Amino acid sequence: MLDFALIRRRLGQYGAVWLIAFGLVLTGLLAGPWLTATPLVRLADLALPLAFAGLGLTLLAFLLVTLLSPGSLATRLALVLLAVVLVLPLLWAPVSGAVVAAWIGDVSIEYSTAYARFRVLVSQLLFGLTRLVFGGALIETVWAVFQGLATVVGFFSALAQIWPIARRLLGREASAA
């Protein structure tokens, strides 16, 4: 039997990790050039691999905790499947933070080696999957869909984390009591 409460809690944790990765990279890349006099693109080349490593370790820890936790096999398998499906959107979080920081700083992120490598690796992965399923002509469409889906998933994950806090700050919880 699936434990939907646990799955919901894990999806909430996923949203929090997505938001933290996005926010850390964004603030680091916005503040970094002023604090260190290092160009944003060079900082992105440092920040993105660190973020990917941190997210990879977090994902490994999640998988270990999930596989070793008590509970039904169906719930554990569902959580592992969700982790596999959501790994690319999760890795998109720091990249999205870098893209937003570059946009705010009016810098071209395409000059970042880490960004270019990420885009190439994901494109190769998506190209292989697309060619396997549909043929090679759809890769740009799949890339655009991936970017849009990753952004939407991240946005709603972040919103799910922020909404209860915003409601408390706006006093809606206090007025209901």
Buried (B, 14 or more C-beta within 10 A) or exposed (E): EEBEEBBEEBBEBBBBBBBBBBBBBBEBBBEBBEEEEEBBBBBBBBBBBBBBEBBEEBBEEBBEEBEEEEEEEEBBEBBBEBBEEBEBBBBBBBBBBBBBBBEEBEBEBEBBEBBEBBBEEBBEEBBEEBEEEEEEEBBEEBBEEBBEEBBEBBBEBBEBBEEEEEEEEEEEEEEEE
